[in-house]
């Protein structure tokens, strides 16, 4: 089994500073094999915000797979937005926009969906898809294949389809060919877990989609600050959602959702489902 801590939408520059130490301490207690951060590390892509984000990330265990979000591209500086869109991100966070971690049980691939030509939307292109194909080529059948993006490939039907990453159908066909199991994303500041079967209807294939809320931002959009712990086995994945308890001043387990794989289809497994409130 491998354990991933899945953080998203940190938004340094607009964080609740009281959450940083408890979150860091809990992550160390969880002892993850990989820490995943699915974008929007900053609020406005300023140098000091990236510096704060980098300093905090340096207090977390590794390895870390980090991708940028739309907030990590300058909004108001037009020259920087269009000609130097991720220069500060690459300077302070990582210059690798296609990060990858592989061991005998998991392959975790980061994919940059942030684009300067749009304020909040994201997209993938053919070159990125071919990179993913190459990175996953030759892996054993028991290796769980995980893609990390900021913008989601799937959402509940109640959400606006405009929030999905552009060219998602093209990407999903490639993911089916490559046997991608799990898609981790953020962007919406809302937690969600489900599979892709209804939206994409690819024969004998459905990936598991796990959406993280905002771990530290003051912009909760009606949901408490939260993050995910994803426990991965070749035939079973459990998603633990941790939410901020303002009374106890700590993150606590809110819900555990188990999913099982049959062939290349991941689906919810309700037996033994655990939930509590905060």
Order of alpha helices (4+ residues) and beta strands (2+ residues): beta-alpha-beta-alpha-beta-alpha-alpha-beta-beta-alpha-beta-alpha-beta-beta-alpha-beta-beta-beta-beta-beta
